[in-house]
Amino acid sequence: MQRPEQRDEVEMLALMLLIRRFEERASQQYQAQKIGGFCHLYIGQEAVVTGAVAAVRDDDYIITAYRDHAHALARGTSADACMAELFGKETGCSRGLGGSMHFFDRSRHMYGGHAIVGAHVPLAAGMAFASKYRGEDRVTLCFFGDGAINQGSFHEALNLIALYKLPVVLICENNLFAMGTSVKRSTSLKQIVDRAEGYDIPGEIVDGMNFREVRDKLAEIVNSIRKDPHPAFVEIRTYRYRGHSMSDPASYRTKEELEKYRLDDPITRLRAQLTREGKLTNEQFDQIDKKAKETALASVKFAEKSPELPLEKLYDYTYVNRPSA
Amino acid sequence: MGEEVAEYHGAYKVSQGLLERFGPTRIIDTPISENGFAGLGVGAAMVGLRPIIEFMTFSFSLVAFDQVVNNAPNMFMMSGGQFNVPITFRGPNGPAHQLAATHSHATESLYANAPGLKVCTPATPRDAKGLLKTAVRDDNPVLVLEAELLYSSKGMVEPPDEELLIPLGQADVKREGSDVSIICYAQTVPLALATAAKLEDEDISAEIVDLRSIKPLDEQAIFNSVGKTHRVVIVEQDRPFCGVGAEVCYRIQKNIFDELDAPIIRVSQEDVPMPYNERLEKAVLPNADKLMSAVKKVCYA
């Protein structure tokens, strides 16, 4: 197998830590009522997006659902711009107009941040359609949760993607719960990956708590798509430690279940792998974690002192070249 | 892109000849998946293509409502101005002939209600071409609401050596008059013109204002006409409740109330799902008799 563009694993561990510390700060700021609306945290799922971005080029397209803070951070959007977005500030990655569920960063090919479940899967089809139309070898990574797979838009998009042989990796981040409804209560299949079979799209199951497995599996798929455009589906099995959103105490699952996954924590696991191989010392890890905490804290300060979009600009973001009537 | 646009040459033959001319990479048949291919268009537009999505009828666009209303027009705001969506949705809209409730929707007020969308309603071959070209070039999502019953109309389109672009938000006075303004669009334009000819016999001179664009709305053209005639009938293919006519009516009374010599009357559909029965369907739709009597009423004739 062709190895992916090997991004330094210690750097990727640092990214996972940044995501976690950022989300912890976001949680705290939400409780302090500095952040409005809904806020869905990614804690526990870090290896999924980190492994995925490690497997692709910077100009590949990425699109996801509403649990999107990590996807922007993984793409290189600054913690400052992300936290400022949560605070609704003009310095946010969507100028404070999108909020938690609508993070966008055009320069880093991060295409949102979409809050209607499943509605962005057709958009991914269109992005990949455009790449293929232009003869580019770009790949689109489309992330969605296990809740999306029962939406009509998902099914229509999968058929179109397969029919037109579009270069999309459909990444189901299966964290076992669509809000409070377990996959067992929402989905007729024994395993989600079988959805792909119905559309003649090759599918695989990947351990989402293992950074290396996610990266290597996706790199293999992406390299094959670049040579010959086609879709692929991966069910990445993961777990979110927090509730669906900040207002959800997650009483629908047991403490034992949560504890089981915490013991298999993706950050702890990569740390152990690197330590065992002599690539990381405890001191280095502490140093990286300290930096992640500092960056997250600094982003709060940045967001606090950032300005809001002036009221006079309210009408500037409805139409390009705003019409007069 | 749309259902039957390529190899079948369009359900109403609107895309006839395009496959031969542009080939299958640009003229693309889709399965019956309005939500899917409307969303595909939005995604392609986000990364720089300029898709034209055909709905076989806008009644079917309701299946794609989420994409047309929740994705296309919201992206620019949600992304803080990073992503605009230069897409055109087009197809026949409004009641045709005995298609019954599911296939007779006039969707203009639904879509005009969504900030970020533009909506136009051509009534002549020339306007259809000029508005469609403008729609495609617009950097925002635009809906071109055509009319099945007008597909057979014939008329001058454009001289071969001249580019025809009709701006969105520019109404057209299709007939000059002095006694009453009949404000209309789409299928009600030929109805209004025919009624105006009959009104001549009764010595009533009607001015016909074709809105052409529902959003942006050409307020000034409406106000100019009303300033001249002081009497208004709005005839729309739309439903009465929260319809286009209600918006036009509101703007007239708000801005030029003193110009009015009589209350405005709206002639629209009856507020019922469309019946199949031909006689009942006719009773639901605006027609010449309803329009005539509305005009006479505002003229106190």
Contacts between the chains, C-beta under 8 A, distances in Angstrom:
chain1	res1	chain2	res2	distance
A	61	B	47	7.0
A	63	B	43	7.9
A	92	B	80	7.1
A	93	B	80	7.4
A	94	B	78	6.2
A	94	B	79	5.3
A	94	B	80	4.0
A	94	B	82	7.2
A	95	B	80	3.0
A	95	B	81	6.7
A	96	B	80	7.2
A	97	B	77	5.4
A	97	B	78	6.3
A	97	B	79	7.7
A	97	B	80	4.8
A	98	B	77	7.9
A	98	B	78	4.3
A	98	B	79	6.3
A	98	B	80	6.5
A	102	B	78	4.2
A	102	B	79	7.1
A	104	B	78	7.1
A	104	B	79	3.8
A	104	B	80	6.9
A	104	B	82	5.2
A	104	B	83	6.4
A	105	B	82	7.6
A	106	B	79	7.4
A	106	B	82	4.2
A	106	B	83	6.6
A	111	B	43	7.9
A	111	B	46	6.2
A	111	B	47	7.5
A	111	B	83	7.3
A	112	B	75	7.8
A	112	B	78	7.2
A	112	B	79	6.8
A	112	B	83	7.9
A	113	B	78	7.4
A	113	B	79	7.8
A	114	B	71	7.8
A	116	B	66	6.1
A	116	B	70	5.7
A	116	B	71	7.8
A	119	B	39	6.8
A	119	B	66	5.5
A	119	B	67	7.0
A	119	B	70	6.6
A	119	B	71	6.2
A	120	B	39	7.9
A	120	B	71	7.9
A	121	B	39	7.5
A	122	B	35	6.7
A	122	B	36	5.1
A	122	B	37	7.6
A	122	B	38	7.3
A	122	B	39	2.4
A	122	B	40	5.2
A	122	B	42	7.3
A	122	B	43	6.4
A	122	B	67	6.5
A	123	B	39	5.6
A	123	B	40	7.7
A	123	B	42	5.7
A	123	B	43	3.4
A	123	B	46	6.7
A	123	B	71	6.7
A	124	B	43	6.2
A	125	B	36	7.1
A	125	B	39	7.0
A	125	B	40	4.5
A	125	B	43	6.1
A	126	B	39	6.7
A	126	B	40	4.1
A	126	B	41	6.0
A	126	B	42	6.1
A	126	B	43	2.4
A	126	B	44	3.8
A	126	B	45	7.2
A	126	B	46	7.1
A	126	B	47	7.6
A	126	B	49	7.9
A	126	B	51	7.7
A	127	B	43	4.6
A	127	B	44	6.9
A	127	B	46	6.7
A	127	B	47	5.0
A	128	B	43	8.0
A	129	B	40	5.9
A	129	B	43	7.2
A	129	B	44	5.2
A	129	B	49	7.8
A	130	B	43	7.5
A	130	B	44	4.5
A	130	B	47	4.6
A	130	B	48	6.6
A	130	B	49	4.8
A	131	B	47	7.6
A	133	B	25	6.7
A	133	B	44	7.6
A	133	B	49	6.7
A	152	B	35	6.0
A	153	B	35	5.1
A	153	B	36	6.7
A	153	B	39	6.3
A	153	B	66	7.1
A	153	B	67	7.7
A	156	B	33	3.9
A	156	B	35	5.3
A	156	B	36	2.9
A	156	B	37	7.7
A	156	B	39	7.8
A	157	B	36	5.2
A	157	B	39	6.7
A	157	B	40	7.3
A	159	B	31	6.3
A	159	B	33	6.5
A	159	B	36	6.9
A	160	B	30	7.1
A	160	B	31	7.2
A	160	B	33	6.4
A	160	B	36	5.0
A	160	B	37	6.5
A	160	B	40	5.9
A	163	B	31	6.9
A	316	B	81	7.1
A	317	B	76	5.7
A	317	B	77	4.4
A	317	B	80	6.9
A	317	B	81	5.2
A	318	B	73	7.8
A	318	B	76	6.9
A	318	B	77	6.2
A	318	B	115	5.1
A	318	B	116	5.3
A	319	B	76	7.3
A	319	B	116	6.6
A	319	B	118	7.6
A	319	B	140	5.0
A	320	B	76	6.6
A	320	B	84	4.5
A	320	B	139	4.2
A	320	B	140	5.7
A	321	B	139	6.4
A	321	B	140	7.8
A	323	B	118	7.4
A	323	B	168	7.1
A	323	B	169	5.6
A	323	B	216	4.2
A	324	B	169	7.4
A	324	B	216	7.0
A	325	B	169	5.1
A	325	B	216	3.8
A	325	B	217	5.3
A	325	B	218	6.3
A	325	B	219	5.7
A	325	B	220	7.9
